[in-house]
Structures are given as C-alpha cells and as structure tokens.
Amino acid sequence: MKLKVIIHEAEEGGFWAEVPSIPGCVTQGGDTFDELLANIYDAVEGGCLSIDLHDIDLSGNGRVMEIAV
C-alpha cells in the first residue's frame, strides 16, 4: 500500500505530518526528518490502521482476513 503524506514545518521548529486518506492520522516528528519518518510509520501501522479484534463481532460465518493493497 502506498499512502500520500503531507509534511509540514512546525512553527516552533521540527516537522509534523498528516495522512489525508486516513482521517485523524497525524504525527509530530521532533527535530529531524528521520524522526518524522519513523513517527509516520508508527502512526500508520501502530495506531491508525491497527484494530483490536476483541472489539469485532464475528457472529455467524464472519472471519478476519488480512490483505495487502
């Protein structure tokens, strides 16, 4: 999956970013672009796209699948 990320320079220094295709997915980056990049991956993979399977009702023939796009 490829996502477009909008990178902003923070007024107080450093960077922050948002992922428009995932509403509410934003992160700060500290002082360097490398820190921002690490935080973007963490925000998308660990926060914005993760789900807790305990919150999903799999009644009947429901099942969970993982796909790559």
CHARMM-style PDB file with segment names, atoms N, HN, CA, C and O in Angstrom:
ATOM      1  N   MET     1       0.845  -1.158   0.000  1.00  0.00      PROA
ATOM      2  CA  MET     1       0.000   0.000   0.000  1.00  0.00      PROA
ATOM      3  C   MET     1       0.896   1.229   0.000  1.00  0.00      PROA
ATOM      4  O   MET     1       1.885   1.284   0.731  1.00  0.00      PROA
ATOM      5  N   LYS     2       0.555   2.195  -0.804  1.00  0.00      PROA
ATOM      6  HN  LYS     2      -0.249   2.150  -1.398  1.00  0.00      PROA
ATOM      7  CA  LYS     2       1.259   3.473  -0.800  1.00  0.00      PROA
ATOM      8  C   LYS     2       0.288   4.550  -0.329  1.00  0.00      PROA
ATOM      9  O   LYS     2      -0.866   4.598  -0.756  1.00  0.00      PROA
ATOM     10  N   LEU     3       0.771   5.400   0.547  1.00  0.00      PROA
ATOM     11  HN  LEU     3       1.708   5.362   0.894  1.00  0.00      PROA
ATOM     12  CA  LEU     3      -0.050   6.481   1.093  1.00  0.00      PROA
ATOM     13  C   LEU     3       0.641   7.812   0.845  1.00  0.00      PROA
ATOM     14  O   LEU     3       1.863   7.915   0.957  1.00  0.00      PROA
ATOM     15  N   LYS     4      -0.123   8.805   0.515  1.00  0.00      PROA
ATOM     16  HN  LYS     4      -1.116   8.722   0.424  1.00  0.00      PROA
ATOM     17  CA  LYS     4       0.410  10.159   0.403  1.00  0.00      PROA
ATOM     18  C   LYS     4       0.430  10.769   1.795  1.00  0.00      PROA
ATOM     19  O   LYS     4      -0.531  10.648   2.554  1.00  0.00      PROA
ATOM     20  N   VAL     5       1.535  11.425   2.118  1.00  0.00      PROA
ATOM     21  HN  VAL     5       2.315  11.523   1.501  1.00  0.00      PROA
ATOM     22  CA  VAL     5       1.714  12.065   3.420  1.00  0.00      PROA
ATOM     23  C   VAL     5       2.051  13.528   3.174  1.00  0.00      PROA
ATOM     24  O   VAL     5       2.916  13.838   2.355  1.00  0.00      PROA
ATOM     25  N   ILE     6       1.377  14.421   3.873  1.00  0.00      PROA
ATOM     26  HN  ILE     6       0.674  14.169   4.538  1.00  0.00      PROA
ATOM     27  CA  ILE     6       1.667  15.852   3.758  1.00  0.00      PROA
ATOM     28  C   ILE     6       2.565  16.233   4.927  1.00  0.00      PROA
ATOM     29  O   ILE     6       2.206  16.040   6.088  1.00  0.00      PROA
ATOM     30  N   ILE     7       3.735  16.778   4.606  1.00  0.00      PROA
ATOM     31  HN  ILE     7       4.026  16.935   3.662  1.00  0.00      PROA
ATOM     32  CA  ILE     7       4.734  17.151   5.608  1.00  0.00      PROA
ATOM     33  C   ILE     7       4.670  18.665   5.817  1.00  0.00      PROA
ATOM     34  O   ILE     7       4.659  19.433   4.854  1.00  0.00      PROA
ATOM     35  N   HSD     8       4.627  19.078   7.060  1.00  0.00      PROA
ATOM     36  HN  HSD     8       4.636  18.455   7.842  1.00  0.00      PROA
ATOM     37  CA  HSD     8       4.578  20.493   7.417  1.00  0.00      PROA
ATOM     38  C   HSD     8       5.779  20.834   8.290  1.00  0.00      PROA
ATOM     39  O   HSD     8       6.225  20.009   9.087  1.00  0.00      PROA
ATOM     40  N   GLU     9       6.291  22.024   8.142  1.00  0.00      PROA
ATOM     41  HN  GLU     9       5.928  22.694   7.494  1.00  0.00      PROA
ATOM     42  CA  GLU     9       7.292  22.522   9.077  1.00  0.00      PROA
ATOM     43  C   GLU     9       6.536  23.164  10.238  1.00  0.00      PROA
ATOM     44  O   GLU     9       5.666  24.009  10.029  1.00  0.00      PROA
ATOM     45  N   ALA    10       6.869  22.764  11.446  1.00  0.00      PROA
ATOM     46  HN  ALA    10       7.576  22.078  11.616  1.00  0.00      PROA
ATOM     47  CA  ALA    10       6.210  23.302  12.627  1.00  0.00      PROA
ATOM     48  C   ALA    10       6.743  24.695  12.927  1.00  0.00      PROA
ATOM     49  O   ALA    10       7.931  24.958  12.741  1.00  0.00      PROA
ATOM     50  N   GLU    11       5.882  25.582  13.387  1.00  0.00      PROA
ATOM     51  HN  GLU    11       4.917  25.368  13.538  1.00  0.00      PROA
ATOM     52  CA  GLU    11       6.282  26.956  13.701  1.00  0.00      PROA
ATOM     53  C   GLU    11       7.375  26.993  14.763  1.00  0.00      PROA
ATOM     54  O   GLU    11       8.253  27.855  14.720  1.00  0.00      PROA
ATOM     55  N   GLU    12       7.327  26.070  15.710  1.00  0.00      PROA
ATOM     56  HN  GLU    12       6.613  25.371  15.745  1.00  0.00      PROA
ATOM     57  CA  GLU    12       8.305  26.050  16.791  1.00  0.00      PROA
ATOM     58  C   GLU    12       9.561  25.257  16.428  1.00  0.00      PROA
ATOM     59  O   GLU    12      10.435  25.046  17.269  1.00  0.00      PROA
ATOM     60  N   GLY    13       9.643  24.822  15.173  1.00  0.00      PROA
ATOM     61  HN  GLY    13       8.933  24.993  14.490  1.00  0.00      PROA
ATOM     62  CA  GLY    13      10.774  24.026  14.707  1.00  0.00      PROA
ATOM     63  C   GLY    13      10.384  22.571  14.560  1.00  0.00      PROA
ATOM     64  O   GLY    13       9.424  22.113  15.180  1.00  0.00      PROA
ATOM     65  N   GLY    14      11.112  21.860  13.757  1.00  0.00      PROA
ATOM     66  HN  GLY    14      11.892  22.232  13.253  1.00  0.00      PROA
ATOM     67  CA  GLY    14      10.787  20.462  13.513  1.00  0.00      PROA
ATOM     68  C   GLY    14       9.699  20.314  12.469  1.00  0.00      PROA
ATOM     69  O   GLY    14       9.448  21.221  11.675  1.00  0.00      PROA
ATOM     70  N   PHE    15       9.057  19.154  12.482  1.00  0.00      PROA
ATOM     71  HN  PHE    15       9.261  18.417  13.127  1.00  0.00      PROA
ATOM     72  CA  PHE    15       8.065  18.834  11.464  1.00  0.00      PROA
ATOM     73  C   PHE    15       6.859  18.152  12.084  1.00  0.00      PROA
ATOM     74  O   PHE    15       6.914  17.636  13.200  1.00  0.00      PROA
ATOM     75  N   TRP    16       5.769  18.164  11.329  1.00  0.00      PROA
ATOM     76  HN  TRP    16       5.724  18.583  10.422  1.00  0.00      PROA
ATOM     77  CA  TRP    16       4.620  17.333  11.633  1.00  0.00      PROA
ATOM     78  C   TRP    16       4.032  16.877  10.313  1.00  0.00      PROA
ATOM     79  O   TRP    16       4.287  17.490   9.277  1.00  0.00      PROA
ATOM     80  N   ALA    17       3.239  15.798  10.336  1.00  0.00      PROA
ATOM     81  HN  ALA    17       3.031  15.300  11.178  1.00  0.00      PROA
ATOM     82  CA  ALA    17       2.711  15.241   9.095  1.00  0.00      PROA
ATOM     83  C   ALA    17       1.288  14.741   9.295  1.00  0.00      PROA
ATOM     84  O   ALA    17       0.863  14.430  10.407  1.00  0.00      PROA
ATOM     85  N   GLU    18       0.566  14.673   8.178  1.00  0.00      PROA
ATOM     86  HN  GLU    18       0.912  14.925   7.275  1.00  0.00      PROA
ATOM     87  CA  GLU    18      -0.787  14.130   8.175  1.00  0.00      PROA
ATOM     88  C   GLU    18      -0.956  13.205   6.983  1.00  0.00      PROA
ATOM     89  O   GLU    18      -0.321  13.380   5.943  1.00  0.00      PROA
ATOM     90  N   VAL    19      -1.827  12.212   7.156  1.00  0.00      PROA
ATOM     91  HN  VAL    19      -2.343  12.069   8.001  1.00  0.00      PROA
ATOM     92  CA  VAL    19      -2.129  11.252   6.099  1.00  0.00      PROA
ATOM     93  C   VAL    19      -3.590  11.484   5.706  1.00  0.00      PROA
ATOM     94  O   VAL    19      -4.490  10.991   6.385  1.00  0.00      PROA
ATOM     95  N   PRO    20      -3.842  12.228   4.618  1.00  0.00      PROA
ATOM     96  CA  PRO    20      -5.214  12.603   4.263  1.00  0.00      PROA
ATOM     97  C   PRO    20      -6.155  11.427   4.016  1.00  0.00      PROA
ATOM     98  O   PRO    20      -7.356  11.549   4.255  1.00  0.00      PROA
ATOM     99  N   SER    21      -5.643  10.299   3.548  1.00  0.00      PROA
ATOM    100  HN  SER    21      -4.667  10.200   3.354  1.00  0.00      PROA
ATOM    101  CA  SER    21      -6.512   9.159   3.260  1.00  0.00      PROA
ATOM    102  C   SER    21      -6.958   8.415   4.519  1.00  0.00      PROA
ATOM    103  O   SER    21      -7.823   7.541   4.454  1.00  0.00      PROA
ATOM    104  N   ILE    22      -6.362   8.764   5.669  1.00  0.00      PROA
ATOM    105  HN  ILE    22      -5.660   9.473   5.722  1.00  0.00      PROA
ATOM    106  CA  ILE    22      -6.760   8.166   6.946  1.00  0.00      PROA
ATOM    107  C   ILE    22      -7.137   9.313   7.887  1.00  0.00      PROA
ATOM    108  O   ILE    22      -6.269   9.866   8.562  1.00  0.00      PROA
ATOM    109  N   PRO    23      -8.409   9.672   7.938  1.00  0.00      PROA
ATOM    110  CA  PRO    23      -8.823  10.805   8.769  1.00  0.00      PROA
ATOM    111  C   PRO    23      -8.316  10.691  10.198  1.00  0.00      PROA
ATOM    112  O   PRO    23      -8.435   9.643  10.833  1.00  0.00      PROA
ATOM    113  N   GLY    24      -7.749  11.782  10.692  1.00  0.00      PROA
ATOM    114  HN  GLY    24      -7.652  12.633  10.177  1.00  0.00      PROA
ATOM    115  CA  GLY    24      -7.257  11.834  12.060  1.00  0.00      PROA
ATOM    116  C   GLY    24      -5.857  11.285  12.249  1.00  0.00      PROA
ATOM    117  O   GLY    24      -5.342  11.296  13.367  1.00  0.00      PROA
ATOM    118  N   CYS    25      -5.224  10.805  11.183  1.00  0.00      PROA
ATOM    119  HN  CYS    25      -5.641  10.797  10.275  1.00  0.00      PROA
ATOM    120  CA  CYS    25      -3.883  10.238  11.306  1.00  0.00      PROA
ATOM    121  C   CYS    25      -2.852  11.346  11.127  1.00  0.00      PROA
ATOM    122  O   CYS    25      -2.554  11.759  10.006  1.00  0.00      PROA
ATOM    123  N   VAL    26      -2.317  11.818  12.241  1.00  0.00      PROA
ATOM    124  HN  VAL    26      -2.559  11.483  13.152  1.00  0.00      PROA
ATOM    125  CA  VAL    26      -1.304  12.880  12.248  1.00  0.00      PROA
ATOM    126  C   VAL    26      -0.201  12.489  13.220  1.00  0.00      PROA
ATOM    127  O   VAL    26      -0.416  11.685  14.127  1.00  0.00      PROA
ATOM    128  N   THR    27       0.983  13.064  13.025  1.00  0.00      PROA
ATOM    129  HN  THR    27       1.158  13.717  12.288  1.00  0.00      PROA
ATOM    130  CA  THR    27       2.088  12.803  13.932  1.00  0.00      PROA
ATOM    131  C   THR    27       3.054  13.966  13.929  1.00  0.00      PROA
ATOM    132  O   THR    27       3.114  14.739  12.972  1.00  0.00      PROA
ATOM    133  N   GLN    28       3.809  14.085  15.008  1.00  0.00      PROA
ATOM    134  HN  GLN    28       3.760  13.458  15.785  1.00  0.00      PROA
ATOM    135  CA  GLN    28       4.886  15.068  15.089  1.00  0.00      PROA
ATOM    136  C   GLN    28       6.202  14.352  14.859  1.00  0.00      PROA
ATOM    137  O   GLN    28       6.293  13.134  15.016  1.00  0.00      PROA
ATOM    138  N   GLY    29       7.237  15.125  14.480  1.00  0.00      PROA
ATOM    139  HN  GLY    29       7.163  16.114  14.353  1.00  0.00      PROA
ATOM    140  CA  GLY    29       8.477  14.468  14.128  1.00  0.00      PROA
ATOM    141  C   GLY    29       9.696  14.862  14.907  1.00  0.00      PROA
ATOM    142  O   GLY    29      10.793  14.431  14.553  1.00  0.00      PROA
ATOM    143  N   GLY    30       9.578  15.636  15.923  1.00  0.00      PROA
ATOM    144  HN  GLY    30       8.686  15.986  16.211  1.00  0.00      PROA
ATOM    145  CA  GLY    30      10.792  16.056  16.607  1.00  0.00      PROA
ATOM    146  C   GLY    30      11.550  17.070  15.757  1.00  0.00      PROA
ATOM    147  O   GLY    30      10.944  17.905  15.085  1.00  0.00      PROA
ATOM    148  N   ASP    31      12.864  16.992  15.791  1.00  0.00      PROA
ATOM    149  HN  ASP    31      13.356  16.314  16.336  1.00  0.00      PROA
ATOM    150  CA  ASP    31      13.674  17.998  15.117  1.00  0.00      PROA
ATOM    151  C   ASP    31      14.128  17.610  13.717  1.00  0.00      PROA
ATOM    152  O   ASP    31      14.497  18.481  12.929  1.00  0.00      PROA
ATOM    153  N   THR    32      14.107  16.321  13.392  1.00  0.00      PROA
ATOM    154  HN  THR    32      13.807  15.613  14.032  1.00  0.00      PROA
ATOM    155  CA  THR    32      14.659  15.901  12.104  1.00  0.00      PROA
ATOM    156  C   THR    32      13.617  15.190  11.251  1.00  0.00      PROA
ATOM    157  O   THR    32      12.607  14.689  11.746  1.00  0.00      PROA
ATOM    158  N   PHE    33      13.898  15.164   9.959  1.00  0.00      PROA
ATOM    159  HN  PHE    33      14.719  15.571   9.557  1.00  0.00      PROA
ATOM    160  CA  PHE    33      13.019  14.462   9.033  1.00  0.00      PROA
ATOM    161  C   PHE    33      13.028  12.958   9.317  1.00  0.00      PROA
ATOM    162  O   PHE    33      11.997  12.299   9.186  1.00  0.00      PROA
ATOM    163  N   ASP    34      14.181  12.414   9.704  1.00  0.00      PROA
ATOM    164  HN  ASP    34      15.019  12.950   9.811  1.00  0.00      PROA
ATOM    165  CA  ASP    34      14.256  10.982  10.018  1.00  0.00      PROA
ATOM    166  C   ASP    34      13.357  10.613  11.196  1.00  0.00      PROA
ATOM    167  O   ASP    34      12.720   9.560  11.188  1.00  0.00      PROA
ATOM    168  N   GLU    35      13.307  11.478  12.206  1.00  0.00      PROA
ATOM    169  HN  GLU    35      13.824  12.334  12.212  1.00  0.00      PROA
ATOM    170  CA  GLU    35      12.401  11.241  13.335  1.00  0.00      PROA
ATOM    171  C   GLU    35      10.956  11.276  12.866  1.00  0.00      PROA
ATOM    172  O   GLU    35      10.139  10.460  13.292  1.00  0.00      PROA
ATOM    173  N   LEU    36      10.645  12.212  11.999  1.00  0.00      PROA
ATOM    174  HN  LEU    36      11.308  12.876  11.653  1.00  0.00      PROA
ATOM    175  CA  LEU    36       9.288  12.314  11.470  1.00  0.00      PROA
ATOM    176  C   LEU    36       8.931  11.060  10.695  1.00  0.00      PROA
ATOM    177  O   LEU    36       7.838  10.520  10.868  1.00  0.00      PROA
ATOM    178  N   LEU    37       9.820  10.589   9.853  1.00  0.00      PROA
ATOM    179  HN  LEU    37      10.707  11.028   9.712  1.00  0.00      PROA
ATOM    180  CA  LEU    37       9.553   9.401   9.056  1.00  0.00      PROA
ATOM    181  C   LEU    37       9.264   8.193   9.942  1.00  0.00      PROA
ATOM    182  O   LEU    37       8.327   7.440   9.677  1.00  0.00      PROA
ATOM    183  N   ALA    38      10.053   8.005  10.980  1.00  0.00      PROA
ATOM    184  HN  ALA    38      10.814   8.616  11.196  1.00  0.00      PROA
ATOM    185  CA  ALA    38       9.808   6.899  11.913  1.00  0.00      PROA
ATOM    186  C   ALA    38       8.450   7.047  12.582  1.00  0.00      PROA
ATOM    187  O   ALA    38       7.731   6.063  12.754  1.00  0.00      PROA
ATOM    188  N   ASN    39       8.096   8.265  12.960  1.00  0.00      PROA
ATOM    189  HN  ASN    39       8.681   9.065  12.820  1.00  0.00      PROA
ATOM    190  CA  ASN    39       6.812   8.508  13.615  1.00  0.00      PROA
ATOM    191  C   ASN    39       5.638   8.301  12.665  1.00  0.00      PROA
ATOM    192  O   ASN    39       4.569   7.864  13.090  1.00  0.00      PROA
ATOM    193  N   ILE    40       5.824   8.610  11.383  1.00  0.00      PROA
ATOM    194  HN  ILE    40       6.693   8.966  11.038  1.00  0.00      PROA
ATOM    195  CA  ILE    40       4.758   8.388  10.395  1.00  0.00      PROA
ATOM    196  C   ILE    40       4.455   6.892  10.309  1.00  0.00      PROA
ATOM    197  O   ILE    40       3.295   6.484  10.374  1.00  0.00      PROA
ATOM    198  N   TYR    41       5.504   6.075  10.162  1.00  0.00      PROA
ATOM    199  HN  TYR    41       6.446   6.406  10.109  1.00  0.00      PROA
ATOM    200  CA  TYR    41       5.291   4.626  10.097  1.00  0.00      PROA
ATOM    201  C   TYR    41       4.607   4.117  11.355  1.00  0.00      PROA
ATOM    202  O   TYR    41       3.690   3.300  11.277  1.00  0.00      PROA
ATOM    203  N   ASP    42       5.043   4.592  12.508  1.00  0.00      PROA
ATOM    204  HN  ASP    42       5.788   5.256  12.572  1.00  0.00      PROA
ATOM    205  CA  ASP    42       4.449   4.160  13.768  1.00  0.00      PROA
ATOM    206  C   ASP    42       2.979   4.571  13.844  1.00  0.00      PROA
ATOM    207  O   ASP    42       2.138   3.783  14.278  1.00  0.00      PROA
ATOM    208  N   ALA    43       2.667   5.793  13.426  1.00  0.00      PROA
ATOM    209  HN  ALA    43       3.350   6.433  13.074  1.00  0.00      PROA
ATOM    210  CA  ALA    43       1.285   6.275  13.484  1.00  0.00      PROA
ATOM    211  C   ALA    43       0.378   5.461  12.578  1.00  0.00      PROA
ATOM    212  O   ALA    43      -0.725   5.084  12.975  1.00  0.00      PROA
ATOM    213  N   VAL    44       0.836   5.188  11.362  1.00  0.00      PROA
ATOM    214  HN  VAL    44       1.732   5.494  11.040  1.00  0.00      PROA
ATOM    215  CA  VAL    44       0.001   4.464  10.406  1.00  0.00      PROA
ATOM    216  C   VAL    44      -0.134   3.000  10.807  1.00  0.00      PROA
ATOM    217  O   VAL    44      -1.248   2.484  10.898  1.00  0.00      PROA
ATOM    218  N   GLU    45       0.987   2.328  11.046  1.00  0.00      PROA
ATOM    219  HN  GLU    45       1.892   2.747  10.972  1.00  0.00      PROA
ATOM    220  CA  GLU    45       0.952   0.892  11.326  1.00  0.00      PROA
ATOM    221  C   GLU    45       0.454   0.576  12.736  1.00  0.00      PROA
ATOM    222  O   GLU    45      -0.310  -0.369  12.933  1.00  0.00      PROA
ATOM    223  N   GLY    46       0.887   1.362  13.705  1.00  0.00      PROA
ATOM    224  HN  GLY    46       1.508   2.129  13.545  1.00  0.00      PROA
ATOM    225  CA  GLY    46       0.580   1.028  15.085  1.00  0.00      PROA
ATOM    226  C   GLY    46      -0.652   1.700  15.638  1.00  0.00      PROA
ATOM    227  O   GLY    46      -1.185   1.271  16.662  1.00  0.00      PROA
ATOM    228  N   GLY    47      -1.110   2.734  14.987  1.00  0.00      PROA
ATOM    229  HN  GLY    47      -0.677   3.082  14.155  1.00  0.00      PROA
ATOM    230  CA  GLY    47      -2.246   3.467  15.542  1.00  0.00      PROA
ATOM    231  C   GLY    47      -3.426   3.543  14.610  1.00  0.00      PROA
ATOM    232  O   GLY    47      -4.501   3.029  14.918  1.00  0.00      PROA
ATOM    233  N   CYS    48      -3.238   4.173  13.485  1.00  0.00      PROA
ATOM    234  HN  CYS    48      -2.364   4.591  13.235  1.00  0.00      PROA
ATOM    235  CA  CYS    48      -4.365   4.473  12.606  1.00  0.00      PROA
ATOM    236  C   CYS    48      -4.946   3.252  11.916  1.00  0.00      PROA
ATOM    237  O   CYS    48      -6.155   3.198  11.687  1.00  0.00      PROA
ATOM    238  N   LEU    49      -4.127   2.276  11.580  1.00  0.00      PROA
ATOM    239  HN  LEU    49      -3.145   2.319  11.766  1.00  0.00      PROA
ATOM    240  CA  LEU    49      -4.635   1.110  10.859  1.00  0.00      PROA
ATOM    241  C   LEU    49      -4.766  -0.135  11.716  1.00  0.00      PROA
ATOM    242  O   LEU    49      -5.234  -1.166  11.232  1.00  0.00      PROA
ATOM    243  N   SER    50      -4.369  -0.065  12.966  1.00  0.00      PROA
ATOM    244  HN  SER    50      -3.989   0.773  13.359  1.00  0.00      PROA
ATOM    245  CA  SER    50      -4.483  -1.254  13.807  1.00  0.00      PROA
ATOM    246  C   SER    50      -5.900  -1.351  14.360  1.00  0.00      PROA
ATOM    247  O   SER    50      -6.571  -0.345  14.586  1.00  0.00      PROA
ATOM    248  N   ILE    51      -6.330  -2.578  14.568  1.00  0.00      PROA
ATOM    249  HN  ILE    51      -5.785  -3.396  14.385  1.00  0.00      PROA
ATOM    250  CA  ILE    51      -7.650  -2.811  15.155  1.00  0.00      PROA
ATOM    251  C   ILE    51      -7.504  -3.805  16.288  1.00  0.00      PROA
ATOM    252  O   ILE    51      -6.578  -4.616  16.296  1.00  0.00      PROA
ATOM    253  N   ASP    52      -8.403  -3.747  17.229  1.00  0.00      PROA
ATOM    254  HN  ASP    52      -9.156  -3.089  17.223  1.00  0.00      PROA
ATOM    255  CA  ASP    52      -8.440  -4.708  18.319  1.00  0.00      PROA
ATOM    256  C   ASP    52      -9.510  -5.737  17.971  1.00  0.00      PROA
ATOM    257  O   ASP    52     -10.698  -5.417  17.938  1.00  0.00      PROA
ATOM    258  N   LEU    53      -9.091  -6.962  17.715  1.00  0.00      PROA
ATOM    259  HN  LEU    53      -8.126  -7.222  17.742  1.00  0.00      PROA
ATOM    260  CA  LEU    53     -10.035  -7.996  17.294  1.00  0.00      PROA
ATOM    261  C   LEU    53     -11.079  -8.309  18.350  1.00  0.00      PROA
ATOM    262  O   LEU    53     -12.119  -8.890  18.037  1.00  0.00      PROA
ATOM    263  N   HSD    54     -10.820  -7.932  19.596  1.00  0.00      PROA
ATOM    264  HN  HSD    54      -9.976  -7.460  19.850  1.00  0.00      PROA
ATOM    265  CA  HSD    54     -11.811  -8.163  20.651  1.00  0.00      PROA
ATOM    266  C   HSD    54     -13.027  -7.265  20.478  1.00  0.00      PROA
ATOM    267  O   HSD    54     -14.092  -7.559  21.021  1.00  0.00      PROA
ATOM    268  N   ASP    55     -12.885  -6.163  19.721  1.00  0.00      PROA
ATOM    269  HN  ASP    55     -12.020  -5.924  19.280  1.00  0.00      PROA
ATOM    270  CA  ASP    55     -13.990  -5.230  19.511  1.00  0.00      PROA
ATOM    271  C   ASP    55     -14.840  -5.583  18.298  1.00  0.00      PROA
ATOM    272  O   ASP    55     -15.796  -4.870  17.992  1.00  0.00      PROA
ATOM    273  N   ILE    56     -14.516  -6.662  17.605  1.00  0.00      PROA
ATOM    274  HN  ILE    56     -13.740  -7.241  17.853  1.00  0.00      PROA
ATOM    275  CA  ILE    56     -15.223  -7.027  16.380  1.00  0.00      PROA
ATOM    276  C   ILE    56     -16.153  -8.200  16.670  1.00  0.00      PROA
ATOM    277  O   ILE    56     -15.754  -9.188  17.287  1.00  0.00      PROA
ATOM    278  N   ASP    57     -17.402  -8.077  16.216  1.00  0.00      PROA
ATOM    279  HN  ASP    57     -17.726  -7.274  15.715  1.00  0.00      PROA
ATOM    280  CA  ASP    57     -18.386  -9.142  16.375  1.00  0.00      PROA
ATOM    281  C   ASP    57     -18.288 -10.060  15.163  1.00  0.00      PROA
ATOM    282  O   ASP    57     -18.631  -9.658  14.052  1.00  0.00      PROA
ATOM    283  N   LEU    58     -17.824 -11.289  15.368  1.00  0.00      PROA
ATOM    284  HN  LEU    58     -17.545 -11.616  16.271  1.00  0.00      PROA
ATOM    285  CA  LEU    58     -17.696 -12.255  14.285  1.00  0.00      PROA
ATOM    286  C   LEU    58     -18.772 -13.329  14.396  1.00  0.00      PROA
ATOM    287  O   LEU    58     -18.478 -14.524  14.352  1.00  0.00      PROA
ATOM    288  N   SER    59     -20.014 -12.894  14.541  1.00  0.00      PROA
ATOM    289  HN  SER    59     -20.253 -11.924  14.577  1.00  0.00      PROA
ATOM    290  CA  SER    59     -21.100 -13.858  14.658  1.00  0.00      PROA
ATOM    291  C   SER    59     -21.345 -14.538  13.312  1.00  0.00      PROA
ATOM    292  O   SER    59     -21.030 -13.987  12.257  1.00  0.00      PROA
ATOM    293  N   GLY    60     -21.894 -15.710  13.366  1.00  0.00      PROA
ATOM    294  HN  GLY    60     -22.149 -16.158  14.223  1.00  0.00      PROA
ATOM    295  CA  GLY    60     -22.194 -16.448  12.138  1.00  0.00      PROA
ATOM    296  C   GLY    60     -20.936 -16.946  11.462  1.00  0.00      PROA
ATOM    297  O   GLY    60     -20.062 -17.532  12.100  1.00  0.00      PROA
ATOM    298  N   ASN    61     -20.851 -16.710  10.172  1.00  0.00      PROA
ATOM    299  HN  ASN    61     -21.561 -16.234   9.653  1.00  0.00      PROA
ATOM    300  CA  ASN    61     -19.709 -17.182   9.382  1.00  0.00      PROA
ATOM    301  C   ASN    61     -18.657 -16.105   9.186  1.00  0.00      PROA
ATOM    302  O   ASN    61     -17.827 -16.219   8.284  1.00  0.00      PROA
ATOM    303  N   GLY    62     -18.669 -15.061  10.006  1.00  0.00      PROA
ATOM    304  HN  GLY    62     -19.344 -14.968  10.739  1.00  0.00      PROA
ATOM    305  CA  GLY    62     -17.702 -13.972   9.862  1.00  0.00      PROA
ATOM    306  C   GLY    62     -16.283 -14.438  10.136  1.00  0.00      PROA
ATOM    307  O   GLY    62     -16.064 -15.360  10.922  1.00  0.00      PROA
ATOM    308  N   ARG    63     -15.319 -13.794   9.483  1.00  0.00      PROA
ATOM    309  HN  ARG    63     -15.497 -13.046   8.844  1.00  0.00      PROA
ATOM    310  CA  ARG    63     -13.915 -14.110   9.723  1.00  0.00      PROA
ATOM    311  C   ARG    63     -13.073 -12.871   9.427  1.00  0.00      PROA
ATOM    312  O   ARG    63     -13.519 -11.956   8.736  1.00  0.00      PROA
ATOM    313  N   VAL    64     -11.883 -12.856   9.944  1.00  0.00      PROA
ATOM    314  HN  VAL    64     -11.521 -13.600  10.505  1.00  0.00      PROA
ATOM    315  CA  VAL    64     -10.958 -11.754   9.749  1.00  0.00      PROA
ATOM    316  C   VAL    64      -9.934 -12.178   8.709  1.00  0.00      PROA
ATOM    317  O   VAL    64      -9.381 -13.276   8.781  1.00  0.00      PROA
ATOM    318  N   MET    65      -9.680 -11.289   7.725  1.00  0.00      PROA
ATOM    319  HN  MET    65     -10.129 -10.397   7.667  1.00  0.00      PROA
ATOM    320  CA  MET    65      -8.671 -11.513   6.710  1.00  0.00      PROA
ATOM    321  C   MET    65      -7.742 -10.342   6.650  1.00  0.00      PROA
ATOM    322  O   MET    65      -8.148  -9.212   6.922  1.00  0.00      PROA
ATOM    323  N   GLU    66      -6.512 -10.582   6.303  1.00  0.00      PROA
ATOM    324  HN  GLU    66      -6.183 -11.500   6.082  1.00  0.00      PROA
ATOM    325  CA  GLU    66      -5.555  -9.501   6.121  1.00  0.00      PROA
ATOM    326  C   GLU    66      -5.163  -9.474   4.649  1.00  0.00      PROA
ATOM    327  O   GLU    66      -4.800 -10.503   4.078  1.00  0.00      PROA
ATOM    328  N   ILE    67      -5.236  -8.287   4.033  1.00  0.00      PROA
ATOM    329  HN  ILE    67      -5.530  -7.451   4.497  1.00  0.00      PROA
ATOM    330  CA  ILE    67      -4.889  -8.162   2.619  1.00  0.00      PROA
ATOM    331  C   ILE    67      -3.842  -7.067   2.453  1.00  0.00      PROA
ATOM    332  O   ILE    67      -3.714  -6.184   3.301  1.00  0.00      PROA
ATOM    333  N   ALA    68      -3.109  -7.133   1.376  1.00  0.00      PROA
ATOM    334  HN  ALA    68      -3.214  -7.850   0.687  1.00  0.00      PROA
ATOM    335  CA  ALA    68      -2.160  -6.076   1.013  1.00  0.00      PROA
ATOM    336  C   ALA    68      -2.655  -5.417  -0.254  1.00  0.00      PROA
ATOM    337  O   ALA    68      -3.041  -6.095  -1.206  1.00  0.00      PROA
ATOM    338  N   VAL    69      -2.644  -4.099  -0.268  1.00  0.00      PROA
ATOM    339  HN  VAL    69      -2.330  -3.548   0.505  1.00  0.00      PROA
ATOM    340  CA  VAL    69      -3.093  -3.371  -1.474  1.00  0.00      PROA
ATOM    341  C   VAL    69      -2.021  -2.429  -1.941  1.00  0.00      PROA
ATOM    342  OT1 VAL    69      -2.206  -1.729  -2.937  1.00  0.00      PROA
TER     343      VAL     69
END
